[in-house]
Amino acid sequence: MAKLSSLIIEENTTQMTNNGYRALLAQREALEKQIEELRNAERGDAIEWIREQMAFFDVKPEDLDPRRGRVPKKRSGPVAAKYRDPSSGGTWSGRGKPPRWIADQDREKFAITD
């Protein structure tokens, strides 16, 4: 008898779980449909409000592109050497940290005059 009642309880539990699960899946599907419908409706309202604001402030779609207003950075190529080490022949453009051979010295004696 205990075995039969255990089977009945297990079967009812499984059936309730399956029914509950299916019911929740159906609810989720219905909710997702409602969410999509409300999103579309509110999206239309938002677009209309944005258009009104753009017209009021005379904003054009091209004004919204952040890349159009920026001036592109100038890319410079290599800089010509201004100084030469007479012993090693090494050069330095005068930009950045000075090399050891010119650091703390008068740069005029290393200037390239060509």
DSSP file (Angstrom, degrees, kcal/mol; ACC not computed):
  #  RESIDUE AA STRUCTURE BP1 BP2  ACC     N-H-->O    O-->H-N    N-H-->O    O-->H-N    TCO  KAPPA ALPHA  PHI   PSI    X-CA   Y-CA   Z-CA
    1    1 A M     >        0   0    0      0, 0.0     4,-2.5     0, 0.0     5,-0.2   0.000 360.0 360.0 360.0 -40.3    0.0    0.0    0.0
    2    2 A A  H  >  +     0   0    0      1,-0.2     4,-2.1     2,-0.2     5,-0.1   0.870 360.0  52.4 -63.2 -36.6    2.8    2.4    0.8
    3    3 A K  H  > S+     0   0    0      2,-0.2     4,-2.0     1,-0.2    -1,-0.2   0.912 110.0  48.0 -66.9 -41.3    4.4    1.7   -2.5
    4    4 A L  H  > S+     0   0    0      2,-0.2     4,-2.4     1,-0.2    -2,-0.2   0.921 113.0  47.0 -65.3 -45.8    1.1    2.5   -4.3
    5    5 A S  H  X S+     0   0    0     -4,-2.5     4,-2.6     1,-0.2    -1,-0.2   0.871 110.5  53.5 -66.4 -34.6    0.5    5.7   -2.4
    6    6 A S  H  X S+     0   0    0     -4,-2.1     4,-2.4    -5,-0.2    -1,-0.2   0.909 110.0  47.6 -64.2 -41.8    4.1    6.7   -3.0
    7    7 A L  H  X S+     0   0    0     -4,-2.0     4,-2.6     2,-0.2    -2,-0.2   0.899 112.2  49.5 -64.9 -41.2    3.6    6.2   -6.8
    8    8 A I  H  X S+     0   0    0     -4,-2.4     4,-2.6     2,-0.2     5,-0.2   0.925 112.6  46.9 -64.8 -44.5    0.4    8.2   -6.8
    9    9 A I  H  X S+     0   0    0     -4,-2.6     4,-2.6     1,-0.2    -2,-0.2   0.925 113.5  48.7 -63.1 -43.9    2.0   11.1   -4.9
   10   10 A E  H  X S+     0   0    0     -4,-2.4     4,-2.5     1,-0.2    -2,-0.2   0.907 112.5  48.3 -62.8 -42.1    5.0   11.0   -7.2
   11   11 A E  H  X S+     0   0    0     -4,-2.6     4,-2.5     2,-0.2    -2,-0.2   0.911 113.1  47.2 -65.4 -43.3    2.8   11.0  -10.3
   12   12 A N  H  X S+     0   0    0     -4,-2.6     4,-2.8     2,-0.2     5,-0.2   0.903 112.5  49.9 -65.4 -40.6    0.6   13.9   -9.0
   13   13 A T  H  X S+     0   0    0     -4,-2.6     4,-2.7    -5,-0.2    -2,-0.2   0.935 112.3  47.1 -62.9 -46.0    3.7   15.9   -8.1
   14   14 A T  H  X S+     0   0    0     -4,-2.5     4,-2.7     2,-0.2    -2,-0.2   0.911 113.7  48.4 -61.3 -43.2    5.2   15.3  -11.5
   15   15 A Q  H  X S+     0   0    0     -4,-2.5     4,-2.7     2,-0.2     5,-0.2   0.911 113.0  47.3 -65.7 -42.2    1.9   16.3  -13.2
   16   16 A M  H  X S+     0   0    0     -4,-2.8     4,-3.0     2,-0.2     5,-0.2   0.906 113.0  49.3 -65.3 -41.0    1.6   19.4  -11.0
   17   17 A T  H  X S+     0   0    0     -4,-2.7     4,-2.9    -5,-0.2     5,-0.2   0.934 113.1  46.3 -63.7 -46.1    5.2   20.4  -11.8
   18   18 A N  H  X S+     0   0    0     -4,-2.7     4,-2.8     2,-0.2     5,-0.2   0.927 115.5  46.0 -62.3 -44.7    4.7   19.9  -15.5
   19   19 A N  H  X S+     0   0    0     -4,-2.7     4,-2.5     2,-0.2    -2,-0.2   0.917 114.7  47.9 -64.8 -42.3    1.4   21.8  -15.5
   20   20 A G  H  X S+     0   0    0     -4,-3.0     4,-2.4    -5,-0.2    -2,-0.2   0.910 113.0  48.3 -63.8 -41.8    2.9   24.6  -13.4
   21   21 A Y  H  X S+     0   0    0     -4,-2.9     4,-2.5     2,-0.2    -2,-0.2   0.927 112.8  47.4 -64.1 -45.8    6.0   24.8  -15.6
   22   22 A R  H  X S+     0   0    0     -4,-2.8     4,-2.3     1,-0.2    -2,-0.2   0.895 111.2  51.8 -63.6 -39.0    3.9   24.9  -18.8
   23   23 A A  H  X S+     0   0    0     -4,-2.5     4,-2.4    -5,-0.2    -1,-0.2   0.921 110.2  48.5 -64.3 -42.4    1.6   27.5  -17.2
   24   24 A L  H  X S+     0   0    0     -4,-2.4     4,-2.7     2,-0.2    -2,-0.2   0.893 110.0  51.9 -65.2 -38.7    4.7   29.6  -16.4
   25   25 A L  H  X S+     0   0    0     -4,-2.5     4,-2.3     2,-0.2    -1,-0.2   0.908 110.4  48.7 -63.0 -40.3    6.1   29.2  -19.9
   26   26 A A  H  X S+     0   0    0     -4,-2.3     4,-2.3     2,-0.2    -2,-0.2   0.901 111.5  49.6 -65.2 -40.7    2.7   30.4  -21.3
   27   27 A Q  H  X S+     0   0    0     -4,-2.4     4,-2.9     2,-0.2    -2,-0.2   0.913 109.9  51.3 -63.7 -42.1    2.7   33.4  -18.9
   28   28 A R  H  X S+     0   0    0     -4,-2.7     4,-2.8     1,-0.2    -2,-0.2   0.925 109.8  49.5 -61.5 -43.5    6.2   34.3  -20.0
   29   29 A E  H  X S+     0   0    0     -4,-2.3     4,-1.8     2,-0.2    -1,-0.2   0.911 112.4  47.5 -61.7 -42.5    5.3   34.1  -23.6
   30   30 A A  H  X S+     0   0    0     -4,-2.3     4,-2.3     2,-0.2    -2,-0.2   0.906 112.9  49.0 -65.3 -41.4    2.3   36.4  -23.0
   31   31 A L  H  X S+     0   0    0     -4,-2.9     4,-3.0     1,-0.2    -2,-0.2   0.905 108.8  52.4 -65.1 -41.4    4.4   38.8  -21.0
   32   32 A E  H  X S+     0   0    0     -4,-2.8     4,-2.2     1,-0.2    -1,-0.2   0.875 109.6  49.9 -62.3 -36.2    7.0   39.0  -23.7
   33   33 A K  H  X S+     0   0    0     -4,-1.8     4,-2.2     2,-0.2    -1,-0.2   0.921 112.1  47.1 -67.2 -43.7    4.4   39.8  -26.2
   34   34 A Q  H  X S+     0   0    0     -4,-2.3     4,-2.7     2,-0.2     5,-0.3   0.909 111.2  52.1 -62.7 -42.4    3.0   42.5  -24.0
   35   35 A I  H  X S+     0   0    0     -4,-3.0     4,-2.7     1,-0.2    -2,-0.2   0.926 110.1  48.2 -60.4 -45.5    6.4   43.9  -23.4
   36   36 A E  H  X S+     0   0    0     -4,-2.2     4,-2.3     2,-0.2    -1,-0.2   0.905 112.2  49.1 -62.9 -42.4    7.1   44.0  -27.1
   37   37 A E  H  X S+     0   0    0     -4,-2.2     4,-2.1     2,-0.2    -2,-0.2   0.927 114.3  44.7 -64.3 -44.8    3.8   45.8  -27.8
   38   38 A L  H  X S+     0   0    0     -4,-2.7     4,-3.0     2,-0.2     5,-0.3   0.893 111.5  53.7 -66.8 -38.7    4.4   48.4  -25.1
   39   39 A R  H  X S+     0   0    0     -4,-2.7     4,-2.5    -5,-0.3    -2,-0.2   0.935 110.0  47.1 -60.1 -46.2    8.0   48.9  -26.1
   40   40 A N  H  X S+     0   0    0     -4,-2.3     4,-1.9     2,-0.2    -1,-0.2   0.905 113.8  48.0 -63.2 -41.5    6.9   49.6  -29.7
   41   41 A A  H  X S+     0   0    0     -4,-2.1     4,-1.6     1,-0.2    -2,-0.2   0.938 116.1  42.6 -65.1 -46.9    4.2   52.0  -28.5
   42   42 A E  H  X S+     0   0    0     -4,-3.0     4,-2.6     1,-0.2    -2,-0.2   0.828 109.7  58.3 -70.3 -31.2    6.5   53.9  -26.2
   43   43 A R  H  X S+     0   0    0     -4,-2.5     4,-2.7    -5,-0.3    -1,-0.2   0.915 104.6  51.2 -62.8 -42.1    9.2   53.9  -28.7
   44   44 A G  H  X S+     0   0    0     -4,-1.9     4,-2.2     1,-0.2    -2,-0.2   0.906 110.4  48.8 -61.3 -41.5    6.9   55.7  -31.1
   45   45 A D  H  X S+     0   0    0     -4,-1.6     4,-2.4     2,-0.2    -2,-0.2   0.909 111.5  49.9 -63.6 -41.8    6.2   58.3  -28.4
   46   46 A A  H  X S+     0   0    0     -4,-2.6     4,-2.5     2,-0.2    -2,-0.2   0.909 110.0  50.0 -64.5 -42.3    9.9   58.7  -27.7
   47   47 A I  H  X S+     0   0    0     -4,-2.7     4,-2.4     1,-0.2    -1,-0.2   0.916 110.5  50.0 -62.8 -42.6   10.7   59.2  -31.4
   48   48 A E  H  X S+     0   0    0     -4,-2.2     4,-2.2     2,-0.2    -2,-0.2   0.917 111.2  48.9 -61.9 -43.5    8.0   61.8  -31.7
   49   49 A W  H  X S+     0   0    0     -4,-2.4     4,-2.3     1,-0.2    -2,-0.2   0.904 110.9  50.7 -63.1 -41.6    9.3   63.7  -28.7
   50   50 A I  H  X S+     0   0    0     -4,-2.5     4,-2.6     1,-0.2    -1,-0.2   0.907 109.2  51.1 -63.3 -41.9   12.8   63.6  -30.1
   51   51 A R  H  X S+     0   0    0     -4,-2.4     4,-2.4     2,-0.2    -1,-0.2   0.909 109.6  50.5 -61.8 -41.5   11.6   65.0  -33.4
   52   52 A E  H  X S+     0   0    0     -4,-2.2     4,-2.5     2,-0.2    -2,-0.2   0.927 112.0  46.9 -62.1 -44.8    9.8   67.8  -31.6
   53   53 A Q  H  X S+     0   0    0     -4,-2.3     4,-2.4     1,-0.2    -2,-0.2   0.901 111.5  51.1 -64.3 -41.2   13.0   68.7  -29.6
   54   54 A M  H  <>S+     0   0    0     -4,-2.6     5,-2.8     1,-0.2     4,-0.5   0.903 112.4  46.3 -63.7 -40.8   15.1   68.5  -32.8
   55   55 A A  H ><5S+     0   0    0     -4,-2.4     3,-0.6     3,-0.2    -2,-0.2   0.909 112.1  51.2 -67.2 -41.3   12.8   70.9  -34.6
   56   56 A F  H 3<5S+     0   0    0     -4,-2.5    -2,-0.2     1,-0.2    -1,-0.2   0.900 119.8  34.5 -63.2 -42.0   12.6   73.3  -31.6
   57   57 A F  T 3<5S-     0   0    0     -4,-2.4    -1,-0.2    -5,-0.2    -2,-0.2   0.336 109.4-120.1 -96.1   6.4   16.4   73.5  -31.3
   58   58 A D  T < 5 +     0   0    0     -3,-0.6     2,-0.5    -4,-0.5    -3,-0.2   0.921  53.1 164.4  54.3  50.1   17.0   73.2  -35.1
   59   59 A V      < -     0   0    0     -5,-2.8    -1,-0.2    -6,-0.2    -2,-0.1  -0.847  21.8-156.9 -98.8 130.4   19.1   70.1  -34.7
   60   60 A K    >>  -     0   0    0     -2,-0.5     3,-1.8     1,-0.1     4,-0.6  -0.747  29.2-111.1-104.0 155.1   19.7   68.1  -37.8
   61   61 A P  G >4 S+     0   0    0      0, 0.0     3,-1.4     0, 0.0     4,-0.4   0.849 118.0  58.1 -53.6 -36.4   20.6   64.4  -37.9
   62   62 A E  G >4 S+     0   0    0      1,-0.3     3,-0.8     2,-0.2     6,-0.2   0.752  95.4  65.4 -68.1 -21.1   24.1   65.1  -39.1
   63   63 A D  G <4 S+     0   0    0     -3,-1.8    -1,-0.3     1,-0.2     6,-0.1   0.720  94.8  60.5 -69.0 -19.4   24.6   67.2  -36.0
   64   64 A L  G << S+     0   0    0     -3,-1.4    -1,-0.2    -4,-0.6    -2,-0.2   0.626  78.6  95.6 -84.6 -13.9   24.3   64.1  -33.9
   65   65 A D    X>  -     0   0    0     -3,-0.8     3,-1.2    -4,-0.4     4,-0.7  -0.687  61.4-160.0 -81.2 111.0   27.3   62.3  -35.5
   66   66 A P  H 3> S+     0   0    0      0, 0.0     4,-0.6     0, 0.0     3,-0.2   0.745  85.6  61.5 -66.3 -21.2   30.2   63.0  -33.1
   67   67 A R  H 34 S+     0   0    0      1,-0.2     3,-0.2     2,-0.2    -2,-0.0   0.754  94.5  61.9 -76.0 -22.5   32.8   62.3  -35.8
   68   68 A R  H <4 S+     0   0    0     -3,-1.2    -1,-0.2     1,-0.2    -5,-0.1   0.838 102.3  48.8 -75.0 -31.6   31.7   65.1  -38.1
   69   69 A G  H  < S+     0   0    0     -4,-0.7    -1,-0.2    -3,-0.2     2,-0.2   0.693  94.1  90.7 -82.3 -18.1   32.4   67.9  -35.7
   70   70 A R  S  < S-     0   0    0     -4,-0.6     3,-0.0    -3,-0.2    -3,-0.0  -0.510  72.7-133.0 -82.4 144.6   35.9   66.8  -34.8
   71   71 A V        -     0   0    0     -2,-0.2     3,-0.1     1,-0.0    -2,-0.1  -0.841  34.0-114.4 -90.3 127.0   39.0   67.9  -36.6
   72   72 A P        -     0   0    0      0, 0.0     2,-0.1     0, 0.0    -1,-0.0  -0.321  33.8-103.7 -63.6 143.9   41.1   64.9  -37.3
   73   73 A K        -     0   0    0      1,-0.1     2,-0.4    -3,-0.0    -3,-0.0  -0.397  34.5-114.9 -65.9 140.9   44.4   64.8  -35.6
   74   74 A K        -     0   0    0     -2,-0.1     2,-0.7    -3,-0.1    -1,-0.1  -0.642  25.3-151.1 -76.5 130.0   47.4   65.7  -37.7
   75   75 A R        -     0   0    0     -2,-0.4     2,-0.3    -3,-0.0    -1,-0.0  -0.905  12.5-160.5-102.3 117.1   49.7   62.8  -38.1
   76   76 A S        -     0   0    0     -2,-0.7     3,-0.1     1,-0.1    -2,-0.0  -0.714   9.0-134.1 -98.5 151.9   53.2   63.8  -38.6
   77   77 A G        -     0   0    0     -2,-0.3    -1,-0.1     1,-0.2     0, 0.0  -0.016  53.6 -43.0 -83.8-166.2   55.8   61.6  -40.1
   78   78 A P        -     0   0    0      0, 0.0     2,-0.4     0, 0.0    -1,-0.2  -0.298  61.6-125.4 -62.1 146.5   59.3   61.2  -38.8
   79   79 A V        -     0   0    0     -3,-0.1     3,-0.1     1,-0.1    16,-0.1  -0.759  25.6-108.5 -97.4 140.5   61.1   64.3  -37.8
   80   80 A A        -     0   0    0     -2,-0.4     2,-0.1     1,-0.1    -1,-0.1  -0.339  39.3-101.4 -66.5 146.2   64.5   65.2  -39.2
   81   81 A A        -     0   0    0      1,-0.1    12,-0.3    13,-0.1    -1,-0.1  -0.446  34.0-178.6 -69.3 139.3   67.5   64.9  -37.0
   82   82 A K        +     0   0    0     10,-2.1    30,-3.0     1,-0.2     2,-0.4   0.613  66.7  43.7-108.8 -22.3   68.8   68.2  -35.5
   83   83 A Y  E     -AB  92 111A   0      9,-2.3     9,-2.2    28,-0.3     2,-0.4  -0.956  60.8-166.6-131.4 145.4   71.8   66.9  -33.5
   84   84 A R  E     -A   91   0A   0     26,-2.8     7,-0.2    -2,-0.4     6,-0.1  -0.994  22.2-131.0-133.5 137.2   74.5   64.3  -34.3
   85   85 A D     >  -     0   0    0      5,-3.4     4,-2.5    -2,-0.4     5,-0.1  -0.767  17.1-153.1 -82.2 118.6   77.0   62.6  -32.0
   86   86 A P  T  4 S+     0   0    0      0, 0.0    -1,-0.2     0, 0.0    24,-0.0   0.802  90.1  47.1 -66.0 -28.4   80.5   63.1  -33.6
   87   87 A S  T  4 S+     0   0    0      1,-0.1    -2,-0.0    -3,-0.1    -3,-0.0   0.900 128.3  19.4 -82.7 -39.7   81.9   59.9  -32.0
   88   88 A S  T  4 S-     0   0    0      2,-0.1    -1,-0.1     0, 0.0     3,-0.1   0.677  93.0-127.2-103.6 -19.7   79.1   57.4  -32.7
   89   89 A G     <  +     0   0    0     -4,-2.5     2,-0.0     1,-0.3    -2,-0.0   0.463  56.6 150.3  84.4   0.7   77.2   59.1  -35.5
   90   90 A G        -     0   0    0     -5,-0.1    -5,-3.4    -6,-0.1    -1,-0.3  -0.339  31.2-150.2 -66.2 149.0   74.0   58.8  -33.5
   91   91 A T  E     -A   84   0A   0     -7,-0.2     2,-0.3    -3,-0.1    -7,-0.2  -0.799  12.4-164.0-121.5 163.0   71.3   61.4  -34.2
   92   92 A W  E     -A   83   0A   0     -9,-2.2    -9,-2.3    -2,-0.3   -10,-2.1  -0.990  16.8-148.3-145.9 138.1   68.5   63.0  -32.2
   93   93 A S        -     0   0    0     -2,-0.3     3,-0.1   -12,-0.3   -13,-0.1   0.625  47.6-110.2 -81.9 -13.5   65.6   65.1  -33.4
   94   94 A G  S    S+     0   0    0      1,-0.4     2,-0.4     3,-0.1   -13,-0.1   0.429  85.3 111.1  96.0  -0.5   65.4   67.3  -30.3
   95   95 A R        +     0   0    0      2,-0.1    -1,-0.4   -16,-0.1    -2,-0.2  -0.833  67.8   3.4-107.6 146.3   62.1   65.7  -29.2
   96   96 A G  S    S-     0   0    0     -2,-0.4    -2,-0.0    -3,-0.1     0, 0.0  -0.260 113.8 -12.8  80.5-169.5   61.7   63.5  -26.2
   97   97 A K  S    S-     0   0    0      1,-0.1    -2,-0.1    -2,-0.0    -3,-0.1  -0.471  77.6-117.0 -68.8 130.8   64.3   62.6  -23.6
   98   98 A P        -     0   0    0      0, 0.0    -1,-0.1     0, 0.0     5,-0.1  -0.403  29.6-110.4 -70.2 145.3   67.8   63.5  -24.8
   99   99 A P    >>  -     0   0    0      0, 0.0     4,-1.6     0, 0.0     3,-1.5  -0.252  31.6-104.0 -68.5 164.0   70.3   60.7  -25.3
  100  100 A R  T 34 S+     0   0    0      1,-0.3     3,-0.1     2,-0.2     0, 0.0   0.849 116.3  63.2 -58.4 -37.7   73.2   60.4  -22.9
  101  101 A W  T 34 S+     0   0    0      1,-0.2    -1,-0.3     3,-0.0     0, 0.0   0.678 116.5  28.8 -67.4 -15.9   75.7   61.8  -25.4
  102  102 A I  T X4 S+     0   0    0     -3,-1.5     3,-1.4   -17,-0.1    -1,-0.2   0.543  89.9 118.0-117.5 -12.2   73.9   65.2  -25.4
  103  103 A A  T 3< S+     0   0    0     -4,-1.6     3,-0.1     1,-0.3    -6,-0.0  -0.291  86.8   3.9 -61.0 138.0   72.4   65.3  -22.0
  104  104 A D  T 3  S+     0   0    0      1,-0.2     2,-0.3     0, 0.0    -1,-0.3   0.763 111.3 105.3  59.6  29.8   73.6   68.2  -19.8
  105  105 A Q  S <  S-     0   0    0     -3,-1.4     2,-0.6     0, 0.0    -1,-0.2  -0.870  85.1 -85.3-130.9 166.7   75.8   69.6  -22.6
  106  106 A D    >   -     0   0    0     -2,-0.3     3,-0.8     1,-0.2     4,-0.2  -0.623  35.7-156.5 -72.5 119.3   75.6   72.6  -24.9
  107  107 A R  G >> S+     0   0    0     -2,-0.6     3,-1.6     1,-0.2     4,-0.6   0.727  80.4  77.3 -73.5 -21.7   73.5   71.4  -27.8
  108  108 A E  G >4 S+     0   0    0      1,-0.3     3,-0.9     2,-0.2    -1,-0.2   0.845  88.4  57.3 -59.9 -34.2   74.9   73.9  -30.3
  109  109 A K  G <4 S+     0   0    0     -3,-0.8    -1,-0.3     1,-0.2    -2,-0.2   0.662 110.4  45.0 -73.6 -12.5   78.2   71.9  -30.7
  110  110 A F  G <4 S+     0   0    0     -3,-1.6   -26,-2.8    -4,-0.2    -1,-0.2   0.417  85.2 125.7-103.9  -1.9   76.1   68.8  -31.8
  111  111 A A  B <<  -B   83   0A   0     -3,-0.9     2,-0.6    -4,-0.6   -28,-0.3  -0.289  62.0-127.6 -63.7 139.8   73.8   70.7  -34.2
  112  112 A I        -     0   0    0    -30,-3.0    -1,-0.1     1,-0.1    -2,-0.1  -0.792  27.1-180.0 -87.0 121.8   73.6   69.4  -37.7
  113  113 A T              0   0    0     -2,-0.6    -1,-0.1     1,-0.2    -2,-0.1   0.456 360.0 360.0-104.0  -2.4   74.3   72.4  -40.0
  114  114 A D              0   0    0      0, 0.0    -1,-0.2     0, 0.0    -2,-0.0   0.496 360.0 360.0 -63.1 360.0   74.0   70.6  -43.4
